[in-house]
Amino acid sequence: MNRLIEGGILIWLGLAILVAFLIAIPYFASDYWITLFILVFIFAVYASGWNLFSGLTGYTNFGLAWFIGVSGYVSSLLIADYGFFWLLAWPIGAVFTSIISIGVGHILLRIKGVYFAISMVALTEGTRELFGTKYFAPITHGGLGVPFVAGIQLPTLYWAILALAFCTVIICYKVFSSKYGLRLMTIREDEQGAETLGIHTTREKITAFILSAFLVGLAGSIHFTYQNYIDPSFAFNINLTLTPIVMTLFGGIGTVFGPLIGAILFTFIHEILWAEVTQLYMAVFGAILMGLILFFPQGLLGWMKEKGILPKNRKL
Amino acid sequence: MLGSVYALVGMGLTLVWGVVGIVNIAHGEFVMLGAYFAFWAFSLIHLNPLFSVLLSIPVFFFVGVLIHRQITERLVKQHELSALILTFGMSILIWNLAQFFWTNTYRSVSFLSGSFPLLGLVFSQSKTVSFGLAVLISAALLLFLKYSSWGKAIRATSQNPDVALVCGINTRKMRMITFGMGIGLAGTAGTIISLQWVIFPQMGATYIAKAFAIVVLGGLGNIHGALVGGLIIGVLEGVVTQYVSAKMAQIIPSATILLILLLRPTGLFKK
């Protein structure tokens, strides 16, 4: 017992140093490193958000880019066309996405298994095509895209996304170790069984879906503010769905810190691959995906839990 | 007429899905490989594309069997997410390699580019030939599944793998054959597509979207449904392109999937 407490203090101390280090990065690092860390945290939020819903409920959400794109579009248009302050535009985008997600969740979450995954892809692709057509052009500027300047400094952006990533991890930790998280996991293991036990499965799924939509949407808004540009094929790109999924699988699906570790490692792998083999980047990416599924289905954290390096605890 | 080829792609997908239980996202990439197969056979050794349609059936069947034996059989009993992500990895691996080796140039097979009049309408030769081929292959597939002993075994595996196993059917072998047939159908559809449309490495993505719409329309694992679904998607696409715009026609697959899944999740036809 005593050792456990000591270990706990050490972990907290380590975490505090890590957080202090991360907050201090803009004071000494170059712009390259700041942007790299911004991307790491954006994708960490995407991956954790995906994991929060799909890792727990077992419903594969192949429409993460839809959350990102919708929220990104709302906030970008607010900034570009209506001159909103960025700090105001981001939450509006995320809240808007969550509100639509209530409707989408009510409708699509009745569909099970692979069909749900396909319908989310269809929703994303359909929205992408629709935003590019001339019928939506008065609002979305059509396929040309919207370039805009939000007037935000790089360090401020970095701190904003760092704060969001921090909150996301805490929310994930709370959810995963709560009874609510357990109920969601019951849905993953046996949905009918969960219903028999008196769990209102649809309601639980929808709340998780909305929470995931809100966090991912907020990160999406920040992502496009950072890029200073948005267009349909960019905002609803299938890669925005896949990269977080791969990161989650890499780190360990259904774990709190798996997506985070996956996002950190994968962003650096991405940087190296992109620099070394630009032409074959997607092929290497595909091969890594296949290898992960075949030989490493548990992910890094899952593997470490299996080997006994980490305790089998759902708080990790 | 487009619809008949879409139906071929969709039938391959629904067959693998229904029997093997794997959603093969890389299906569209095999269509692309089939198209390139016909293109290279035509431009390098001047093989008649009609002959390469015939040749592509055994070639892609073999490729499919090999892939299934080495990779996908391991995923049969696992969560469907694994297969989904694995085949997605396979899909981007294949198209990126194709892009790397064959570049992004749009290519086409210039064969049978004339047209002929019939009953007062003008028909393009290549479209008529590809329609005929697609119908022929679909008919052969339906007959094979209905009457041959392998076909019966495959249907049994699809309905209940455990009972089929008890009845003495080698379900493992049947899954392998089915996967081969699915890839074979995709490859053949690709060679037929090369007769009339342009070929490029990312073409698989457009066909996989349509194939999913077809499978959802026809109902999972329902071959007849996929055939009709293919024709419906083809006709819808033609009508919308003609009367609304080509841009709107691209929304059809997504819209079909969403509508059908919401209104009639078992597909248009009950089994």
Interface residues (C-beta under 8 A of the other chain):
Chain A: G58 T60 F62 I107 L108 I111 G113 V114 Y115 A117 I118 S119 V121 A122 L123 E125 G126 E129 L130 G132 T133 K134 L242 I245 V246 L249 Q279 L280 Y281 M282 A283 F285 G286 A287 I288 L289 M290 L292 I293 L294 P297
Chain B: V23 I71 R74 L75 Q78 H79 E80 L81 S82 L84 I85 L86 F88 G89 M90 S91 I92 L93 I94 W95 N96 L97 F100 A209 F212 V216 S245 K247 M248 Q250 I251 P253 S254 A255 I257 L258 L261 L262 P265
